[in-house]
Structure formats: structure tokens, C-alpha cells
Amino acid sequence: MEFWKKNPLATGSLVFLCVMAAACVIGPGLLPASHADPGPLTYAPPSWSHPFGTDLNGRDVLHRVLSGGRISLLVGLSGAAVSLCIGTVWGLVAGYFGGRTDAWMMRTVDVLYSVPRLIFILVAINAFNASLQSWASREGIEWLVLSSRIGILIVTLGLIEWLTMARIVRGQILTLKERSFVMAARALGQSHGGILFRHLLPNIAGVVLVYLTLTVPAVIIDESFLSFLGLGVQAPQSSWGSLLADGASALNPVRSFWWLLVFPALAMASTLLALNFLGKALQDRIGG
């Protein structure tokens, strides 16, 4: 509690993130059901009935921003979780065993760093999306047919972002494994798995948590960039990136439908800022 009292910016960021997450999860269900469907009011500016205005098809932009935030946050949190699991285990093993194992594992990380992100994601989507949808259709799994691309994005973005996590964890383990409590565990006959997950992992939990808060916005930005280019989430689903693409296409010299771009941009930018402020505060806390 003392930490949160001394860091009002971190406290405000955490509160904002909780409110934003709650709004994205339950907000669309609290709005009128008609706001999710096309309507006669096309390109209506913000008003009491439509606080964020409407789009080309007459859909409520507030509803679309909250629904898009649900997908963006889902991809960000899930992709970061994949990155967390792979990177933590990889760094633990490489740092603990050292020697040839460490050299081989970290050279693998170096090679993977050289793989272009965009090409890797495009190859994964083209290779697995059609077959996954076909399998889901045969099995009658309708939600997977609609969400197959989102699942592929979560996995591929997680496979991209774990590399830095592995290096950070490895660096921490290289220092900790020479400490007296690790030597004592070895002398008592503790197994390698026990030392890794009962002694070393809890001691780097703070560092891992800090980097996790910085990985989530990185995954959200990657997903938004792909969706902005039309390579990520596909209609009828939407994310903040696809909403930004729709808003950018609605800007023209004759008339500017600014609300289509401003409100998704504000939602995404404020969420990313809050995540970065929270991560920086936690980093300062652990570093101090």
C-alpha cells in the first residue's frame, strides 16, 4: 500500500486500466443492442444518443471502440502470456545450465531476432488460417471459425516477443545461481527442476512482472499495426487497429469525419500510456 500511496501516477494508471478493461468487457452489453447493427444514421457526429458518433454503416462508434478494445486487450494479454511462458523457461534453462546449452540456446535467440516479424506472421496466417477454419467448420466449432485469425495472431505475436524476455531472465539467473541459497539447495540434493522453479523463479518474479507490463503494449501495437494494414483482425470483428484504418480512410479534403479516428486513437493511446506508466513505476520500485 505504501508504494501506491507514494506513486499516484502508477495508482491512477492501474485504476484507469481496470476501468478500461471493465468497460471493454461489459460495456457493449450495456449499450442498446441496435448500436451494434447498421442503421440509417451514417456518419452522424457525436451526440447524446451516439456519444462517439456513427460510421459509414450507421453503427455506433462507442460500441465499436469498446468491442475493438476487447479484442485488442485479449490479444495483448494473451500474446504477452505466451511470451512470458516461453521466454521465462528459455532464460531459466539457458542461464542455469550455462556452457554449451547456454551458447546454443542464446545463438538460437540471435537467429530468431533476424527473422522479419511481418513475414513470419504473414506466413503463419497463410499457412494455418484456412486449414484451421476448415477443421473448425467440420467439427461445428463456430466461434473458432470466426476467431481463427485472432488465435494465430496471439500465438505468433507471443512467439515474437519472448526473445527479449529470455535474455532478461537469463541475465538474472546468471547472477542468482552463484548465490548461497542455490549452493545450499544443491548440497541438500535438490533437483534441477526444484532449484529452477522453487528457488530461482520466485526471486526473478518482480523483474518478469515488470517486463510483462511492457510486453502487453508492445503486442497491442503490433496487432494494431497489422490490423491497420488489413493483415490482422478481419470484419465483422474489429480491433483498435482496424478502427484506426477505417477512420483514416474516412478523412478527405472535402469533409473530415474526425470522430472515426479520434476516439479509437484516444482509447488506444491512453491504454498504452497507462501500461507504460505502470511498468515504469514498477521498474523503479524493483530497481530501488
Residue frames relative to the residue before (quaternion, step in Angstrom):
aa qw qx qy qz dx dy dz
M 1.0000 0.0000 0.0000 0.0000 0.00 0.00 0.00
E 0.6105 0.5700 -0.3506 0.4236 3.56 1.05 -0.74
F 0.6243 0.5510 -0.3325 0.4427 3.57 1.04 -0.81
W 0.6974 0.4723 -0.2794 0.4610 3.59 0.86 -0.94
K 0.6293 0.5287 -0.3435 0.4543 3.60 1.09 -0.63
K 0.7130 0.4471 -0.2535 0.4770 3.56 1.06 -0.78
N 0.7424 0.3279 -0.1947 0.5508 3.60 1.24 -0.25
P 0.1195 -0.8337 0.5354 0.0631 3.61 0.31 1.21
L 0.6115 0.5516 -0.3610 0.4376 3.60 1.10 -0.61
A 0.6573 0.4909 -0.3036 0.4845 3.58 1.00 -0.82
T 0.6401 0.5213 -0.3212 0.4640 3.58 1.00 -0.81
G 0.6632 0.4988 -0.2992 0.4710 3.58 0.93 -0.91
S 0.6391 0.5259 -0.3251 0.4575 3.58 1.03 -0.79
L 0.6610 0.5041 -0.3096 0.4616 3.58 0.94 -0.87
V 0.6472 0.5089 -0.3163 0.4712 3.58 0.97 -0.86
F 0.6529 0.5168 -0.3166 0.4544 3.58 0.93 -0.89
L 0.6615 0.5083 -0.3119 0.4547 3.59 0.92 -0.88
C 0.6380 0.5153 -0.3275 0.4693 3.58 1.02 -0.76
V 0.6607 0.4937 -0.3052 0.4760 3.58 0.96 -0.87
M 0.6556 0.5104 -0.3149 0.4588 3.60 0.93 -0.86
A 0.6581 0.5014 -0.3137 0.4660 3.58 0.92 -0.87
A 0.6587 0.5009 -0.3108 0.4676 3.60 0.96 -0.86
A 0.6476 0.5212 -0.3198 0.4547 3.58 0.99 -0.84
C 0.6750 0.4888 -0.3008 0.4636 3.59 0.95 -0.83
V 0.6828 0.4896 -0.2952 0.4550 3.60 1.01 -0.75
I 0.8246 0.2280 -0.1037 0.5072 3.60 0.71 -1.03
G 0.5030 0.6998 -0.4085 0.3006 3.61 1.21 -0.41
P 0.6764 0.4952 -0.3278 0.4357 3.65 0.74 -0.90
G 0.6588 0.5148 -0.3169 0.4478 3.59 1.07 -0.65
L 0.6559 0.5090 -0.3110 0.4626 3.59 1.21 -0.44
L 0.6146 0.5353 -0.3479 0.4633 3.58 1.23 -0.37
P 0.6414 -0.5138 0.3808 0.4238 3.62 -1.17 0.41
A 0.5611 -0.6348 0.4189 0.3266 3.57 -0.96 0.88
S 0.6158 0.5764 -0.3454 0.4114 3.59 1.10 -0.66
H 0.5741 0.6114 -0.3821 0.3880 3.60 1.18 -0.45
A 0.6508 0.5153 -0.3260 0.4524 3.59 1.17 -0.41
D 0.6953 0.4672 -0.2595 0.4806 3.58 1.23 -0.40
P 0.6096 -0.5346 0.4215 0.4061 3.59 -1.19 0.42
G 0.0688 -0.8072 0.5863 0.0053 3.55 -1.10 0.77
P 0.6808 -0.5142 0.3357 0.3994 3.58 -1.27 0.09
L 0.6506 0.5165 -0.3274 0.4502 3.63 1.15 -0.49
T 0.0084 -0.8140 0.5796 -0.0366 3.58 -0.02 1.27
Y 0.8487 0.0431 -0.0793 0.5211 3.54 -1.00 0.96
A 0.2575 0.7590 -0.5513 0.2319 3.58 0.93 0.88
P 0.4409 -0.6975 0.4897 0.2815 3.62 -0.84 0.90
P 0.7026 -0.4526 0.3199 0.4464 3.62 -1.23 0.25
S 0.0704 0.7761 -0.6192 0.0962 3.54 -1.00 0.93
W 0.7110 -0.4254 0.3175 0.4612 3.58 -1.29 -0.02
S 0.7004 0.4591 -0.2771 0.4710 3.60 0.94 -0.80
H 0.7743 0.1215 -0.0738 0.6167 3.58 1.19 -0.59
P 0.2374 -0.8361 0.4744 0.1401 3.62 0.24 1.27
F 0.7575 0.3180 -0.1918 0.5370 3.61 1.09 -0.62
G 0.5799 -0.5958 0.3727 0.4121 3.60 1.26 0.22
T 0.4076 -0.6762 0.5452 0.2817 3.56 -1.32 -0.24
D 0.4591 -0.6908 0.4913 0.2660 3.56 -1.28 0.36
L 0.8065 -0.2848 0.2080 0.4745 3.55 -1.31 -0.30
N 0.7567 0.3756 -0.1979 0.4971 3.59 1.01 -0.79
G 0.5792 -0.6189 0.3634 0.3865 3.56 1.27 0.22
R 0.4552 0.6758 -0.4613 0.3512 3.60 1.19 0.32
D 0.5383 -0.6382 0.4526 0.3132 3.55 -1.09 0.78
V 0.4130 -0.7379 0.4798 0.2341 3.59 -0.69 1.09
L 0.5925 0.5596 -0.3741 0.4425 3.61 1.06 -0.64
H 0.6478 0.5066 -0.3124 0.4755 3.57 0.94 -0.88
R 0.6795 0.4907 -0.2931 0.4599 3.59 0.93 -0.88
V 0.6308 0.5253 -0.3373 0.4609 3.61 1.03 -0.72
L 0.6785 0.4751 -0.2954 0.4761 3.60 0.93 -0.86
S 0.6587 0.4915 -0.3093 0.4784 3.59 0.98 -0.81
G 0.6542 0.5013 -0.3090 0.4745 3.57 1.03 -0.78
G 0.6277 0.5304 -0.3308 0.4640 3.56 1.08 -0.70
R 0.5876 0.5712 -0.3645 0.4422 3.58 1.09 -0.65
I 0.6972 0.4497 -0.2736 0.4866 3.59 0.91 -0.91
S 0.6489 0.5205 -0.3295 0.4466 3.62 0.92 -0.83
L 0.6810 0.4708 -0.2905 0.4798 3.58 0.94 -0.86
L 0.6160 0.5407 -0.3438 0.4581 3.59 1.06 -0.72
V 0.6720 0.4786 -0.2958 0.4815 3.57 0.90 -0.92
G 0.6615 0.5246 -0.3113 0.4362 3.59 0.93 -0.89
L 0.7092 0.4508 -0.2640 0.4733 3.58 0.82 -1.00
S 0.6874 0.4791 -0.2934 0.4602 3.60 0.89 -0.89
G 0.6524 0.5038 -0.3183 0.4683 3.58 0.98 -0.82
A 0.6472 0.5039 -0.3162 0.4767 3.58 1.04 -0.76
A 0.6247 0.5336 -0.3412 0.4567 3.60 1.07 -0.68
V 0.6268 0.5153 -0.3292 0.4829 3.59 1.04 -0.79
S 0.6522 0.5135 -0.3006 0.4697 3.55 0.96 -0.92
L 0.6385 0.5447 -0.3179 0.4410 3.57 0.99 -0.88
C 0.6898 0.4887 -0.2890 0.4492 3.58 0.81 -0.99
I 0.7086 0.4536 -0.2758 0.4648 3.58 0.77 -1.02
G 0.7042 0.4873 -0.2802 0.4338 3.58 0.76 -1.01
T 0.6549 0.5149 -0.3218 0.4499 3.58 0.98 -0.81
V 0.6815 0.4755 -0.2947 0.4717 3.59 0.84 -0.94
W 0.6490 0.5233 -0.3192 0.4506 3.59 0.93 -0.87
G 0.6933 0.4742 -0.2755 0.4676 3.57 0.89 -0.93
L 0.6139 0.5505 -0.3426 0.4503 3.58 1.07 -0.75
V 0.7003 0.4726 -0.2716 0.4610 3.56 0.80 -1.04
A 0.6714 0.5059 -0.3064 0.4465 3.59 0.87 -0.93
G 0.7135 0.4593 -0.2694 0.4553 3.58 0.83 -0.94
Y 0.6789 0.5123 -0.3011 0.4313 3.57 0.97 -0.82
F 0.7562 0.3896 -0.2222 0.4764 3.58 0.78 -0.98
G 0.2022 -0.8311 0.5023 0.1269 3.61 1.13 -0.54
G 0.6948 0.5156 -0.3227 0.3837 3.53 -1.25 -0.51
R 0.8337 -0.1545 0.1342 0.5129 3.54 -1.04 -0.85
T 0.6032 0.5627 -0.3560 0.4390 3.57 1.08 -0.71
D 0.6647 0.4937 -0.2888 0.4807 3.56 0.93 -0.94
A 0.6608 0.5135 -0.3136 0.4487 3.60 0.88 -0.91
W 0.6790 0.4844 -0.3007 0.4625 3.59 0.87 -0.92
M 0.6870 0.4948 -0.2958 0.4423 3.58 0.85 -0.93
M 0.7030 0.4509 -0.2831 0.4715 3.60 0.93 -0.81
R 0.5924 0.5258 -0.3813 0.4767 3.61 1.15 -0.44
T 0.5937 0.5522 -0.3534 0.4666 3.56 1.14 -0.63
V 0.6313 0.5225 -0.3200 0.4755 3.57 1.02 -0.83
D 0.6463 0.5225 -0.3203 0.4547 3.60 0.94 -0.86
V 0.6530 0.5048 -0.3157 0.4680 3.58 0.98 -0.84
L 0.6737 0.4976 -0.3009 0.4560 3.59 0.91 -0.89
Y 0.5753 0.5789 -0.3751 0.4395 3.60 1.15 -0.55
S 0.6855 0.5043 -0.2854 0.4408 3.60 1.07 -0.68
V 0.5507 0.6079 -0.4021 0.4069 3.61 1.24 -0.22
P 0.4321 -0.7029 0.4899 0.2816 3.66 -0.69 0.99
R 0.5007 -0.6934 0.4332 0.2843 3.56 -0.75 1.08
L 0.6851 0.5109 -0.2987 0.4247 3.56 0.77 -1.07
I 0.6612 0.5011 -0.3116 0.4632 3.58 0.92 -0.89
F 0.6375 0.5369 -0.3293 0.4438 3.59 0.96 -0.85
I 0.6845 0.4786 -0.2884 0.4683 3.60 0.89 -0.92
L 0.6490 0.5161 -0.3198 0.4584 3.60 0.96 -0.83
V 0.6430 0.5128 -0.3241 0.4676 3.59 0.95 -0.83
A 0.6583 0.5116 -0.3114 0.4560 3.59 0.94 -0.89
I 0.6573 0.5030 -0.3142 0.4649 3.60 0.94 -0.86
N 0.6978 0.4698 -0.2780 0.4638 3.58 0.85 -0.95
A 0.6878 0.4964 -0.2884 0.4442 3.57 1.06 -0.70
F 0.8254 0.2903 -0.1092 0.4717 3.59 0.90 -0.88
N 0.5779 0.6375 -0.3952 0.3217 3.62 1.03 -0.61
A 0.6903 0.4836 -0.2940 0.4507 3.60 0.80 -0.99
S 0.6858 0.4761 -0.2946 0.4650 3.59 0.88 -0.90
L 0.6372 0.5195 -0.3327 0.4619 3.60 1.03 -0.71
Q 0.6502 0.5025 -0.3126 0.4764 3.59 0.99 -0.80
S 0.6439 0.5264 -0.3198 0.4539 3.57 1.00 -0.83
W 0.6599 0.4982 -0.3039 0.4733 3.58 0.95 -0.88
A 0.6609 0.5058 -0.3084 0.4607 3.59 0.94 -0.89
S 0.6307 0.5271 -0.3334 0.4617 3.61 1.04 -0.70
R 0.6607 0.5045 -0.3085 0.4624 3.59 0.96 -0.84
E 0.7177 0.4346 -0.2424 0.4872 3.56 1.07 -0.79
G 0.4662 -0.7052 0.4234 0.3256 3.58 1.28 -0.13
I 0.4393 0.6767 -0.4687 0.3597 3.61 1.18 0.54
E 0.1965 -0.8449 0.4865 0.1043 3.57 0.24 1.28
W 0.6529 0.5292 -0.3338 0.4269 3.59 0.93 -0.84
L 0.6509 0.5077 -0.3200 0.4648 3.58 1.09 -0.66
V 0.5788 0.5656 -0.3751 0.4521 3.59 1.12 -0.58
L 0.7159 0.4441 -0.2476 0.4785 3.58 0.96 -0.89
S 0.7853 0.3568 -0.1562 0.4813 3.58 1.07 -0.75
S 0.3372 0.7740 -0.4901 0.2169 3.61 1.20 0.20
R 0.6616 0.5044 -0.3133 0.4580 3.58 0.95 -0.84
I 0.6225 0.5313 -0.3412 0.4625 3.59 1.05 -0.73
G 0.6481 0.5187 -0.3169 0.4588 3.58 0.97 -0.83
I 0.6501 0.5029 -0.3141 0.4753 3.57 0.98 -0.82
L 0.6339 0.5272 -0.3305 0.4593 3.58 1.00 -0.78
I 0.6378 0.5316 -0.3288 0.4500 3.59 0.94 -0.87
V 0.6957 0.4735 -0.2813 0.4611 3.58 0.82 -0.99
T 0.7032 0.4733 -0.2852 0.4473 3.60 0.79 -0.99
L 0.6566 0.4906 -0.3220 0.4739 3.61 0.96 -0.76
G 0.6285 0.5172 -0.3353 0.4744 3.58 1.08 -0.65
L 0.6606 0.5023 -0.3007 0.4700 3.58 1.04 -0.77
I 0.6420 0.5108 -0.3246 0.4706 3.59 1.20 -0.41
E 0.7601 0.4506 -0.2136 0.4167 3.55 0.83 -1.04
W 0.5671 0.6406 -0.3903 0.3400 3.63 1.16 -0.26
L 0.5139 0.6903 -0.4117 0.2998 3.59 1.17 -0.45
T 0.6914 0.4590 -0.2822 0.4813 3.59 0.86 -0.93
M 0.5984 0.5572 -0.3535 0.4544 3.58 1.06 -0.72
A 0.6467 0.5253 -0.3212 0.4502 3.60 0.95 -0.87
R 0.6649 0.5021 -0.3094 0.4583 3.60 0.92 -0.82
I 0.6531 0.5111 -0.3175 0.4598 3.58 0.97 -0.84
V 0.6670 0.4921 -0.3010 0.4715 3.59 0.90 -0.94
R 0.6343 0.5362 -0.3331 0.4464 3.59 0.93 -0.85
G 0.6605 0.5172 -0.3106 0.4470 3.58 0.90 -0.88
Q 0.6539 0.5020 -0.3103 0.4735 3.57 1.03 -0.77
I 0.6704 0.5085 -0.2997 0.4497 3.57 0.95 -0.89
L 0.6045 0.5677 -0.3623 0.4256 3.59 1.00 -0.72
T 0.6818 0.4618 -0.2766 0.4954 3.58 1.12 -0.67
L 0.7137 0.4883 -0.2676 0.4249 3.56 0.85 -1.00
K 0.6418 0.5744 -0.3483 0.3699 3.61 0.96 -0.75
E 0.6622 0.4821 -0.3126 0.4810 3.60 1.25 -0.26
R 0.4732 0.6837 -0.4371 0.3428 3.59 1.28 0.02
S 0.6618 -0.5519 0.3488 0.3684 3.54 -1.23 0.53
F 0.6468 0.5291 -0.3485 0.4245 3.63 0.94 -0.72
V 0.6256 0.5036 -0.3432 0.4870 3.61 1.14 -0.54
M 0.6288 0.5282 -0.3280 0.4670 3.58 1.01 -0.82
A 0.6511 0.5159 -0.3106 0.4620 3.58 1.00 -0.83
A 0.6438 0.5201 -0.3216 0.4600 3.59 0.99 -0.83
R 0.6408 0.5088 -0.3225 0.4759 3.58 1.03 -0.75
A 0.6622 0.5178 -0.3063 0.4466 3.56 0.92 -0.89
L 0.6850 0.4670 -0.2753 0.4868 3.59 1.12 -0.64
G 0.5634 -0.6430 0.3685 0.3651 3.60 1.28 0.11
Q 0.3050 0.7577 -0.5214 0.2473 3.59 1.19 0.45
S 0.4868 -0.6685 0.4791 0.2940 3.59 -0.97 0.84
H 0.6535 -0.5069 0.3788 0.4155 3.57 -1.26 0.35
G 0.6525 0.5173 -0.3181 0.4533 3.58 0.97 -0.85
G 0.6489 0.5215 -0.3164 0.4548 3.55 1.01 -0.80
I 0.6515 0.5032 -0.3139 0.4730 3.57 0.98 -0.83
L 0.6661 0.5215 -0.3074 0.4358 3.57 0.93 -0.92
F 0.8280 0.2958 -0.1171 0.4617 3.56 0.67 -1.12
R 0.7091 0.4196 -0.2777 0.4940 3.62 1.19 -0.28
H 0.7756 0.3233 -0.1683 0.5154 3.58 1.13 -0.57
L 0.7575 0.3912 -0.2226 0.4729 3.59 0.75 -1.02
L 0.6673 0.5299 -0.3192 0.4148 3.60 0.81 -0.95
P 0.6677 0.4873 -0.3382 0.4498 3.67 0.81 -0.78
N 0.6644 0.5192 -0.3101 0.4391 3.61 1.10 -0.59
I 0.7225 0.3618 -0.2513 0.5329 3.60 1.22 -0.25
A 0.3481 0.7699 -0.4803 0.2355 3.59 1.29 0.13
G 0.6445 0.5329 -0.3308 0.4372 3.60 0.98 -0.77
V 0.6591 0.4973 -0.3051 0.4745 3.57 0.93 -0.89
V 0.6459 0.5171 -0.3158 0.4645 3.58 0.97 -0.86
L 0.6458 0.5229 -0.3194 0.4556 3.61 0.97 -0.84
V 0.6413 0.5205 -0.3255 0.4603 3.57 0.96 -0.86
Y 0.7009 0.4549 -0.2905 0.4663 3.57 0.79 -0.95
L 0.5806 0.5768 -0.3771 0.4337 3.60 1.13 -0.55
T 0.6597 0.5038 -0.3110 0.4628 3.59 0.97 -0.83
L 0.6850 0.4459 -0.2860 0.5001 3.59 1.19 -0.44
T 0.6057 0.5541 -0.3514 0.4501 3.59 1.24 -0.36
V 0.5972 0.5894 -0.3621 0.4060 3.59 1.02 -0.77
P 0.6983 0.4337 -0.3089 0.4784 3.68 0.74 -0.84
A 0.6052 0.5510 -0.3682 0.4411 3.61 1.06 -0.61
V 0.6636 0.4844 -0.3053 0.4814 3.59 0.97 -0.82
I 0.6322 0.5278 -0.3356 0.4573 3.61 0.98 -0.80
I 0.6523 0.5073 -0.3150 0.4668 3.59 0.96 -0.85
D 0.6496 0.5139 -0.3223 0.4583 3.60 0.92 -0.85
E 0.6704 0.4899 -0.3009 0.4691 3.58 0.91 -0.90
S 0.6572 0.5140 -0.3118 0.4546 3.58 0.95 -0.85
F 0.6320 0.5293 -0.3269 0.4620 3.56 1.03 -0.79
L 0.6656 0.4919 -0.3014 0.4735 3.58 0.94 -0.88
S 0.6722 0.4829 -0.2996 0.4746 3.59 0.94 -0.86
F 0.6017 0.5551 -0.3539 0.4523 3.59 1.09 -0.67
L 0.7043 0.4383 -0.2518 0.4984 3.57 1.08 -0.76
G 0.5321 -0.6399 0.3993 0.3847 3.58 1.28 -0.12
L 0.5730 0.6143 -0.3621 0.4039 3.58 1.27 0.25
G 0.6688 0.5073 -0.2922 0.4582 3.56 1.26 -0.16
V 0.8334 -0.0113 0.0524 0.5500 3.56 -0.72 -1.12
Q 0.2140 -0.7970 0.5590 0.0809 3.55 -0.89 1.00
A 0.6069 -0.5503 0.4331 0.3759 3.56 -1.24 0.59
P 0.5345 -0.1060 -0.8359 -0.0657 1.58 -2.23 1.20
Q 0.5123 0.6237 -0.4361 0.3979 3.60 1.23 -0.01
S 0.1059 -0.7951 0.5950 0.0505 3.56 -1.18 0.47
S 0.1264 -0.7369 0.6558 0.1044 3.52 -1.30 0.47
W 0.7053 -0.4299 0.3143 0.4679 3.57 -1.23 0.04
G 0.6298 0.5450 -0.3391 0.4374 3.59 1.03 -0.68
S 0.6866 0.4605 -0.2913 0.4813 3.59 0.89 -0.87
L 0.6191 0.5273 -0.3469 0.4672 3.60 1.10 -0.61
L 0.6264 0.5166 -0.3354 0.4778 3.59 1.06 -0.69
A 0.6282 0.5230 -0.3373 0.4669 3.58 1.04 -0.71
D 0.6462 0.5060 -0.3180 0.4747 3.59 0.99 -0.82
G 0.6683 0.5017 -0.3053 0.4565 3.57 0.97 -0.84
A 0.6473 0.5165 -0.3227 0.4584 3.58 0.99 -0.78
S 0.6672 0.4989 -0.3088 0.4589 3.59 1.00 -0.75
A 0.6563 0.5161 -0.3110 0.4540 3.60 1.21 -0.44
L 0.5651 0.5809 -0.3965 0.4314 3.60 1.25 -0.07
N 0.1490 0.7758 -0.6010 0.1214 3.57 -0.88 0.96
P 0.6481 -0.5574 0.3459 0.3869 3.62 -1.15 0.45
V 0.6368 0.5504 -0.3342 0.4241 3.59 1.14 -0.55
R 0.7835 -0.1248 0.1154 0.5977 3.55 0.81 -1.00
S 0.2273 -0.7909 0.5597 0.0971 3.56 -0.90 0.97
F 0.1914 -0.7623 0.6100 0.1004 3.56 -0.69 1.13
W 0.1404 -0.8826 0.4449 0.0576 3.51 0.66 1.26
W 0.6224 0.5858 -0.3494 0.3839 3.59 1.03 -0.75
L 0.5959 0.5776 -0.3637 0.4230 3.60 1.15 -0.50
L 0.7243 0.3986 -0.2248 0.5158 3.58 1.19 -0.54
V 0.6727 0.5454 -0.3054 0.3959 3.57 0.92 -0.96
F 0.7250 0.4670 -0.2756 0.4246 3.61 0.70 -1.00
P 0.6555 0.4606 -0.3417 0.4915 3.68 0.89 -0.66
A 0.6384 0.5287 -0.3308 0.4511 3.59 1.03 -0.76
L 0.6511 0.5079 -0.3168 0.4667 3.60 0.98 -0.81
A 0.6495 0.5165 -0.3231 0.4550 3.60 0.93 -0.85
M 0.6948 0.4661 -0.2780 0.4719 3.57 0.87 -0.93
A 0.6812 0.4958 -0.3027 0.4456 3.61 0.83 -0.95
S 0.6681 0.4942 -0.3142 0.4590 3.61 0.90 -0.84
T 0.6430 0.5125 -0.3276 0.4654 3.61 1.01 -0.71
L 0.6636 0.4951 -0.3049 0.4706 3.58 0.93 -0.86
L 0.6399 0.5197 -0.3248 0.4636 3.59 0.99 -0.78
A 0.6570 0.5103 -0.3131 0.4581 3.57 0.93 -0.89
L 0.6450 0.5114 -0.3201 0.4689 3.60 0.98 -0.80
N 0.6804 0.4834 -0.2918 0.4672 3.59 0.94 -0.84
F 0.6291 0.5183 -0.3337 0.4736 3.61 1.02 -0.74
L 0.6594 0.5016 -0.3047 0.4698 3.58 0.96 -0.87
G 0.6647 0.5054 -0.3018 0.4601 3.58 0.93 -0.87
K 0.6551 0.5082 -0.3111 0.4646 3.57 0.99 -0.83
A 0.6440 0.5142 -0.3259 0.4633 3.60 0.97 -0.79
L 0.6649 0.4886 -0.3018 0.4776 3.59 0.95 -0.87
Q 0.6250 0.5382 -0.3333 0.4568 3.57 1.07 -0.73
D 0.6551 0.4972 -0.3052 0.4801 3.58 0.98 -0.86
R 0.6327 0.5435 -0.3264 0.4447 3.58 1.03 -0.81
I 0.7102 0.4413 -0.2624 0.4817 3.57 0.83 -0.99
G 0.6473 0.5187 -0.3194 0.4583 3.57 1.03 -0.75
G 0.6693 0.4858 -0.3007 0.4750 3.53 1.14 -0.64
